[in-house]
């Protein structure tokens, strides 16, 4: 079963719109930029994201959300722990983020 990787960002108040857009586009670009060393092919199934537009008011400062889908937990683990392109992105984004939250799940699994 696939793994869905949910990433939520709160940018620092001092971050300008151009930088926010650049980081967001780079996040979306990880789909094509992250290459698995064994297959030498992109391994992220899909990436989507956007700016919060919820009227509920429960965002707690989060302004941007991204959904990344992986075919396997092994692909997700490579992305999180070893992918050099992802590592560089984290360093760049970390300079302008106030907060990042991540949660992963497999659709339909609810065990603890």
C-alpha positions in Angstrom: 0.0 0.0 0.0 1.1 3.5 -0.7 2.1 6.2 1.8 0.6 9.7 1.9 3.0 12.3 3.3 1.3 15.5 4.5 3.5 18.5 5.0 2.3 21.8 6.6 4.2 25.1 6.6 4.1 28.3 8.6 6.4 30.8 7.1 8.2 33.4 9.2 6.4 36.7 9.2 9.4 38.4 7.5 9.2 36.1 4.5 8.1 37.9 1.3 5.6 36.6 -1.2 8.3 35.9 -3.8 10.2 33.7 -1.5 7.1 31.9 -0.3 6.2 31.2 -4.0 9.7 30.0 -4.7 9.8 27.6 -1.8 6.3 26.3 -2.7 7.3 25.7 -6.4 10.5 24.0 -5.2 8.4 21.7 -3.0 6.2 20.8 -6.0 9.3 20.3 -8.1 10.6 17.5 -5.8 8.4 15.1 -7.7 10.7 15.3 -10.8 13.9 16.2 -8.9 14.1 13.4 -6.5 15.7 10.4 -8.2 16.0 7.0 -6.6 19.6 5.7 -6.8 18.7 2.1 -7.8 16.1 2.8 -10.5 17.6 6.2 -11.5 14.0 7.3 -12.0 11.8 9.8 -10.1 10.0 7.8 -7.3 7.4 10.3 -6.0 4.0 9.3 -7.3 2.4 12.8 -7.0 2.7 16.1 -5.3 0.0 18.7 -4.8 -0.2 21.7 -2.6 -1.6 25.2 -2.0 -2.3 28.1 0.3 -4.8 27.5 3.1 -8.3 28.8 2.4 -10.3 27.2 5.2 -12.9 29.4 6.9 -12.7 27.3 10.1 -9.9 29.3 11.8 -8.2 26.2 13.2 -4.9 26.5 11.3 -2.7 27.5 14.3 -0.5 29.6 12.0 -0.2 27.0 9.2 -0.6 28.7 5.8 0.6 26.1 3.2 -0.1 22.4 2.8 1.4 19.8 0.5 0.5 16.2 -0.1 3.2 13.8 -1.4 2.3 10.3 -2.4 4.8 7.4 -2.4 4.2 3.9 -3.8 5.9 2.2 -0.8 7.1 3.0 2.7 10.6 2.3 1.5 10.4 5.1 -1.0 9.1 7.4 1.7 11.9 6.4 4.0 14.5 7.1 1.3 13.0 10.5 0.7 12.9 11.4 4.4 16.3 9.9 5.4 18.6 9.8 2.4 17.5 11.8 -0.7 20.1 14.6 -1.2 17.7 16.7 -3.2 15.2 16.6 -0.4 17.9 17.4 2.1 18.9 20.5 0.2 15.3 21.6 0.0 14.9 21.2 3.8 18.0 23.4 4.4 16.7 26.1 2.1 13.1 26.0 3.4 14.3 25.9 7.0 15.7 29.4 6.6 12.3 30.9 6.1 9.9 28.5 8.0 8.6 29.3 11.4 7.1 25.8 11.7 6.8 22.7 9.7 4.5 19.7 10.6 4.6 16.3 8.9 2.3 13.4 9.2 2.3 10.2 7.1 -0.5 7.6 6.7 -1.5 4.6 4.7 -5.1 5.0 3.5 -7.5 2.9 5.6 -5.1 1.9 8.3 -6.1 3.1 11.8 -4.1 0.9 14.1 -1.8 2.3 16.7 
